[in-house]
Amino acid sequence: MNWQLIVDFDGTISLEDTTDLILQTFAEPAWQEIEDEWLAGRIGSRECMARQVDLLRVSPAELDAFVDGIRIDWHFKSFVRQCQRLELPLTIVSDGLDLVIASVLRRAGLENLPITANHLEHSGGNRWKLSSPHASNACLALSGTCKCAVAAQRQGLLTLVIGDGRSDRCVAQQADFVFAKSGLVRFCEEKQLPYQPFADFAQASRLLSNLLEMTPAQGLIPAVSKESIYG
């Protein structure tokens, strides 16, 4: 197969934004002021996340117990198996926290999936620090994780982006096709991007099968309507 999949985590695989949940529960109140700066476009997500993580006050044991309660779309497991069966490379690419993502996936029995995200590190006591090893100076969104750069690493493959929000907008515009949830649906409509809305990964599995059937062997994207993808 000639596709790669770039899959967001927060709000896409997880049922809620895990970073927001952690900040709401364990960060000093000023985290929301930083969030407002980001929403207003005055800072990028890389700076936003680093400053917010500096405000976390939680021990590793407390954080681990909290993460244990985070829920995911359980259809994602069968979606992963489908991709593995078809030998489609799938990478979780997130502007969230690698430690949290890895812990949630490990509990779901999906510990071997490649994850590209910001690096959360315990710095002693109840303090934490953030680094962004996958940032790019060329990133137009000033993200901690440049999803466009990650997608570009595999040459010669079509890119399917699966996501839900602001961190997916830039890479969605570079992708060959998008499966979109929540706010990313409106963005794809406004930008007239080739996309399909989806509610969960059970539906995404069906859409993926339809998309693969309609992709010519030479790797050209067909001109398709929503109705033709849905079948």
Secondary structure, DSSP 8 states (H G I E B T S, - for coil): --EEEEE--TTTTBSS-HHHHHHHHHB-TTHHHHHHHHHTTSS-HHHHHHHHHTTB---HHHHHHHHTT--B-THHHHHHHHHHHTT--EEEEEEEEHHHHHHHHHHTT-TTS-EEEEEEEE-STT-EEEE-TT--TT-TT--SS-HHHHHTTSTT-EEEEEE-SGGGHHHHHHSSEEEE-THHHHHHHHHT-SEEE-SSHHHHHHHHHHHHHHS-TT-------HHHHH-
